Amino acid sequence: MVRVTHVEPGSIADQVGIVPGTELLAINERPLEDFLDWEFLTADEAFVVSARLPDGAPVEYEIEREDGDSMGVELAPPTVRRCANRCEFCFIEGLPKGLRKGLYIRDDDYRLSFAYGNFATLSNVKERDIARILEYRLSPLYVSVHATPWEARKVLLNNPRVPNILEQLTRLAEGGIQFHCQMVIVPGLNDGDVLEQSLADLWALEEAVLSVALVPVGVTQFSHLYTGKSMDARQAVVLLDAVHRWEERALSERDDRWVFGSDELYLLAGVDLPGVEHYGEFSQIENGVGAVTSLRARVRDGLSQLPRLDGKRIGVVTGTSMAPLMPELLEQLADVTGAAFVLIPTENSLFGPTTTTAGLLVGADIRRALADRTDLDLALIPAECINDNGLFLDEEQFIAVRESLPMPVFPSYDFIDALVPEGDAAVVPAARSHA
């Protein structure tokens, strides 16, 4: 059963009488389990929907529509499949107590992998799930492989019952499914020989594996399960050497780089990040692969749109890992706008100093960074640290934080989005006196 939460006025669903609260039970007598069934079974031009109205009355809708016309319904979110693993490096296990309940949900759901690009381990996938993936051709999937040698993977996922990932991927690949894979590298567990074997196994799956990302393990001060070592610069250099070696092979044999190091790996190693051409379609940018390079490109491409902001002082709050890369960008912005950009590197007070990502800064960090900055006309903060409901991870409301500060504050992904005026709107207020 799938429940309708919203019906678009004038849509097919609206025309046939589907209303919010309607329970969608079956398509052509095939029961509906979730949004995947709805999306795929309603792809035909004609079908019958069996449903139950909010008052409990049964009803059937005979639907005829032209190819591509949307049904116009929004569905209640599915129950998320929880992760049965206890990975030492799991981000959820590194959260402090007292945050909102939704943050502690350890999802491991192949449906969300296909629909939203969430990484899944496939460790809870059953036979009927494999059949669904193959029938609906849920491709590409985003898979947390971590290691292909079975015993190493059991240790990494802290789950002795985890299935053999190589057998799973092979079966799905034979059915035409492709994957983007990630490996979170834990020193001493899945580097060295285990890493080489894993890359060789994934390479042998040929066109089924579209990309592989190597991400250094990251822990917070609350990562109570983690017993290993943190990644250091020497280890990061060794991992990048492996990336470059496999990349050269992939370019030579397949004309594709195939394996990528995350931005954090380059930063740890002290190695310059590659240019835009390195990342192709940026298929793993949400995994921190090419995010900095993409930001640099967006700034470069947007400079011509910026207005003059002579005399303005603009604060830029960022995490400690991005701080060394910011001056180059801020200098470009200053040259074009005439404004003075003030970099404000900020340590994470919730997760501790080992968490350096700008997108994990919390409301308290923003307050601390900006509360006394009466010298600024405007401040920009990382948009990634606020969710769709306007909340930071510590449940501070962005609106409340902004109203408590002595200057206008705007979330920004790339500076351009916040500094380019919309219509006749002013970008920043009139310059204040900084005497």
Salt bridges, closest charged atoms under 4 A:
GLU8 OE1 - HIS6 NE2 3.72
GLU23 OE1 - ARG52 NH2 2.61
GLU33 OE1 - ARG128 NH2 2.86
GLU33 OE2 - ARG132 NH1 3.92
ASP34 OD2 - ARG111 NH1 2.90
ASP34 OD1 - ARG132 NH2 2.74
ASP37 OD1 - ARG132 NH2 2.89
GLU93 OE2 - ARG86 NE 3.13
GLU93 OE2 - ARG106 NH1 3.27
GLU93 OE1 - HIS224 NE2 3.25
ASP109 OD2 - ARG111 NH2 2.69
GLU127 OE2 - ARG171 NH2 2.59
ASP129 OD1 - ARG81 NH2 2.68
GLU135 OE2 - ARG30 NH1 2.89
GLU151 OE2 - LYS154 NZ 3.14
GLU196 OE2 - ARG245 NH2 3.00
GLU247 OE2 - ARG257 NE 2.92
GLU247 OE2 - HIS278 ND1 3.38
GLU253 OE2 - ARG249 NE 3.22
ASP301 OD1 - ARG300 NE 3.47
ASP310 OD1 - ARG308 NH2 2.58
GLU328 OE1 - ARG296 NH2 3.66
ASP365 OD1 - ARG368 NH2 2.89
ASP375 OD2 - ARG313 NH2 2.85
ASP375 OD2 - ARG373 NH2 2.96
ASP377 OD1 - ARG432 NE 3.90
ASP377 OD2 - HIS434 NE2 3.40
GLU396 OE2 - ARG367 NE 2.86
ASP414 OD2 - ARG298 NE 3.11
